[in-house]
Amino acid sequence: MATRIHVFEEWHGEAALAAHLAGPQYRGMLGHIGAFGVRASSSRKFAVSREGPVYNSQGVASAGFD
């Protein structure tokens, strides 16, 4: 039975991400997840230019970024 795991992390800038990637926790991750039988993975990074709440002050969902 196949299983899929999604992991999301948020980094406040490239310097913070670079520090994470150079750290021992990141370097040890492959061995850790490999112990659970993970045979393949795909890692992607995205830059988000805008963010905002889904619900306005009246509790109504909005697609806009106003």
Backbone as JSON Lines, residues from 0, in Angstrom:
{"i":0,"aa":"M","n":[0.84,-1.18,0.0],"ca":[0.0,0.0,0.0],"c":[0.89,1.25,0.0]}
{"i":1,"aa":"A","n":[0.68,2.12,-0.95],"ca":[1.47,3.35,-1.05],"c":[0.98,4.39,-0.04]}
{"i":2,"aa":"T","n":[1.89,5.14,0.47],"ca":[1.57,6.2,1.42],"c":[2.26,7.47,0.95]}
{"i":3,"aa":"R","n":[1.58,8.58,1.09],"ca":[2.15,9.87,0.7],"c":[2.19,10.78,1.93]}
{"i":4,"aa":"I","n":[3.3,11.44,2.12],"ca":[3.47,12.37,3.22],"c":[3.8,13.74,2.63]}
{"i":5,"aa":"H","n":[3.07,14.75,3.07],"ca":[3.35,16.13,2.65],"c":[3.89,16.88,3.86]}
{"i":6,"aa":"V","n":[5.01,17.53,3.69],"ca":[5.61,18.33,4.75],"c":[5.73,19.76,4.23]}
{"i":7,"aa":"F","n":[5.2,20.7,4.99],"ca":[5.28,22.11,4.63],"c":[6.07,22.85,5.71]}
{"i":8,"aa":"E","n":[6.99,23.66,5.28],"ca":[7.77,24.49,6.19],"c":[7.71,25.93,5.7]}
{"i":9,"aa":"E","n":[7.76,26.85,6.6],"ca":[7.75,28.27,6.24],"c":[9.04,28.91,6.73]}
{"i":10,"aa":"W","n":[9.73,29.58,5.82],"ca":[10.99,30.25,6.16],"c":[10.87,31.71,5.79]}
{"i":11,"aa":"H","n":[11.33,32.57,6.65],"ca":[11.25,34.01,6.44],"c":[12.54,34.52,5.79]}
{"i":12,"aa":"G","n":[12.71,34.18,4.52],"ca":[13.84,34.66,3.75],"c":[14.84,33.57,3.42]}
{"i":13,"aa":"E","n":[15.65,33.87,2.43],"ca":[16.65,32.91,1.95],"c":[17.72,32.61,2.99]}
{"i":14,"aa":"A","n":[18.08,33.6,3.79],"ca":[19.12,33.37,4.8],"c":[18.65,32.35,5.84]}
{"i":15,"aa":"A","n":[17.4,32.43,6.22],"ca":[16.86,31.47,7.2],"c":[16.8,30.07,6.6]}
{"i":16,"aa":"L","n":[16.4,29.98,5.34],"ca":[16.37,28.67,4.67],"c":[17.78,28.12,4.51]}
{"i":17,"aa":"A","n":[18.73,28.95,4.14],"ca":[20.12,28.5,3.99],"c":[20.68,27.96,5.3]}
{"i":18,"aa":"A","n":[20.37,28.63,6.39],"ca":[20.84,28.16,7.7],"c":[20.23,26.8,8.03]}
{"i":19,"aa":"H","n":[18.96,26.63,7.72],"ca":[18.29,25.34,7.96],"c":[18.93,24.23,7.13]}
{"i":20,"aa":"L","n":[19.17,24.51,5.85],"ca":[19.73,23.5,4.95],"c":[21.15,23.11,5.35]}
{"i":21,"aa":"A","n":[21.88,24.01,6.0],"ca":[23.25,23.74,6.43],"c":[23.32,23.08,7.81]}
{"i":22,"aa":"G","n":[22.2,23.01,8.49],"ca":[22.18,22.5,9.86],"c":[22.17,20.99,9.96]}
{"i":23,"aa":"P","n":[22.5,20.47,11.12],"ca":[22.59,19.03,11.32],"c":[21.24,18.32,11.21]}
{"i":24,"aa":"Q","n":[20.14,18.99,11.57],"ca":[18.83,18.34,11.48],"c":[18.49,18.02,10.02]}
{"i":25,"aa":"Y","n":[18.76,18.96,9.13],"ca":[18.47,18.73,7.72],"c":[19.39,17.65,7.16]}
{"i":26,"aa":"R","n":[20.67,17.73,7.48],"ca":[21.61,16.74,6.95],"c":[21.29,15.34,7.44]}
{"i":27,"aa":"G","n":[20.72,15.2,8.64],"ca":[20.39,13.89,9.17],"c":[19.03,13.36,8.74]}
{"i":28,"aa":"M","n":[18.25,14.18,8.06],"ca":[16.89,13.81,7.71],"c":[16.83,12.59,6.78]}
{"i":29,"aa":"L","n":[17.68,12.54,5.77],"ca":[17.62,11.44,4.81],"c":[17.78,10.08,5.5]}
{"i":30,"aa":"G","n":[18.74,9.97,6.38],"ca":[18.93,8.72,7.11],"c":[17.75,8.39,8.0]}
{"i":31,"aa":"H","n":[17.17,9.42,8.6],"ca":[16.02,9.21,9.49],"c":[14.8,8.7,8.72]}
{"i":32,"aa":"I","n":[14.44,9.37,7.64],"ca":[13.24,8.93,6.91],"c":[13.51,7.65,6.14]}
{"i":33,"aa":"G","n":[14.75,7.41,5.75],"ca":[15.09,6.16,5.08],"c":[14.87,4.95,5.97]}
{"i":34,"aa":"A","n":[14.99,5.13,7.28],"ca":[14.77,4.04,8.22],"c":[13.31,3.58,8.23]}
{"i":35,"aa":"F","n":[12.42,4.4,7.68],"ca":[11.0,4.04,7.62],"c":[10.62,3.46,6.26]}
{"i":36,"aa":"G","n":[11.59,3.18,5.42],"ca":[11.32,2.55,4.14],"c":[11.0,3.51,3.0]}
{"i":37,"aa":"V","n":[11.24,4.8,3.21],"ca":[11.0,5.76,2.13],"c":[12.0,5.48,1.02]}
{"i":38,"aa":"R","n":[11.5,5.27,-0.19],"ca":[12.37,4.92,-1.31],"c":[12.53,6.04,-2.31]}
{"i":39,"aa":"A","n":[11.64,7.02,-2.29],"ca":[11.72,8.14,-3.23],"c":[11.12,9.38,-2.59]}
{"i":40,"aa":"S","n":[11.6,10.52,-3.03],"ca":[11.03,11.76,-2.52],"c":[11.21,12.86,-3.56]}
{"i":41,"aa":"S","n":[10.47,13.91,-3.38],"ca":[10.57,15.08,-4.23],"c":[10.49,16.3,-3.33]}
{"i":42,"aa":"S","n":[11.46,17.18,-3.45],"ca":[11.49,18.38,-2.62],"c":[11.4,19.6,-3.53]}
{"i":43,"aa":"R","n":[10.51,20.53,-3.17],"ca":[10.31,21.75,-3.94],"c":[10.31,22.93,-3.0]}
{"i":44,"aa":"K","n":[10.69,24.08,-3.48],"ca":[10.57,25.31,-2.71],"c":[9.82,26.33,-3.54]}
{"i":45,"aa":"F","n":[9.07,27.17,-2.87],"ca":[8.25,28.18,-3.53],"c":[8.45,29.52,-2.82]}
{"i":46,"aa":"A","n":[8.42,30.59,-3.57],"ca":[8.46,31.93,-3.0],"c":[7.05,32.52,-3.09]}
{"i":47,"aa":"V","n":[6.52,32.91,-1.95],"ca":[5.18,33.46,-1.89],"c":[5.29,34.98,-1.82]}
{"i":48,"aa":"S","n":[4.67,35.66,-2.77],"ca":[4.79,37.12,-2.8],"c":[3.68,37.83,-2.05]}
{"i":49,"aa":"R","n":[2.56,37.15,-1.8],"ca":[1.45,37.77,-1.08],"c":[0.8,36.75,-0.18]}
{"i":50,"aa":"E","n":[0.26,37.24,0.93],"ca":[-0.5,36.38,1.83],"c":[-1.52,37.24,2.54]}
{"i":51,"aa":"G","n":[-2.55,36.58,3.04],"ca":[-3.58,37.3,3.77],"c":[-4.61,36.33,4.31]}
{"i":52,"aa":"P","n":[-5.49,36.82,5.14],"ca":[-6.51,35.94,5.73],"c":[-7.56,35.54,4.7]}
{"i":53,"aa":"V","n":[-8.13,34.37,4.87],"ca":[-9.23,33.92,4.01],"c":[-10.52,34.63,4.42]}
{"i":54,"aa":"Y","n":[-10.72,34.81,5.71],"ca":[-11.96,35.4,6.22],"c":[-11.75,36.85,6.63]}
{"i":55,"aa":"N","n":[-12.7,37.71,6.26],"ca":[-12.62,39.12,6.65],"c":[-13.18,39.31,8.06]}
{"i":56,"aa":"S","n":[-13.25,40.55,8.52],"ca":[-13.68,40.81,9.89],"c":[-15.15,40.45,10.14]}
{"i":57,"aa":"Q","n":[-15.93,40.29,9.08],"ca":[-17.32,39.84,9.21],"c":[-17.46,38.32,9.11]}
{"i":58,"aa":"G","n":[-16.34,37.62,8.96],"ca":[-16.36,36.16,8.87],"c":[-16.71,35.62,7.49]}
{"i":59,"aa":"V","n":[-16.61,36.47,6.47],"ca":[-16.93,36.07,5.09],"c":[-15.63,35.73,4.35]}
{"i":60,"aa":"A","n":[-15.62,34.57,3.68],"ca":[-14.45,34.16,2.92],"c":[-14.33,35.02,1.66]}
{"i":61,"aa":"S","n":[-13.09,35.37,1.32],"ca":[-12.85,36.22,0.18],"c":[-11.61,35.75,-0.55]}
{"i":62,"aa":"A","n":[-11.66,35.79,-1.89],"ca":[-10.49,35.42,-2.7],"c":[-9.52,36.59,-2.85]}
{"i":63,"aa":"G","n":[-9.97,37.81,-2.55],"ca":[-9.14,38.99,-2.73],"c":[-8.09,39.15,-1.65]}
{"i":64,"aa":"F","n":[-7.12,40.0,-1.94],"ca":[-6.04,40.3,-1.0],"c":[-6.13,41.71,-0.47]}
{"i":65,"aa":"D","n":[-7.33,42.26,-0.44],"ca":[-7.53,43.64,0.02],"c":[-7.33,43.78,1.5]}
